[in-house]
Amino acid sequence: MIDYRKRIASMAIQLAKEDPPLVKEVIARLREAGEIAADDLSYLEGIADRWIRIAEENLAKGQRH
């Protein structure tokens, strides 16, 4: 059972890196629907925020050159 949970967590983190806006949207919808508490998935949301910031920084660097 633990291996299954680790795989799910790993997939969620990978998705947060690959498509962070989608992850943030899904989390927001779950909160709005009352399916999760306000602080649930905050760690995953933080990862998504980090990757959005990285993408924005890379875009800004690319526009300067």
Buried (B, 14 or more C-beta within 10 A) or exposed (E): EEEEEEEEEEEBBEBBEEBBEEBBEBBEEBBEEEEBEEEEBEEBBEBBBEBBEEEEEEEEEEEEE
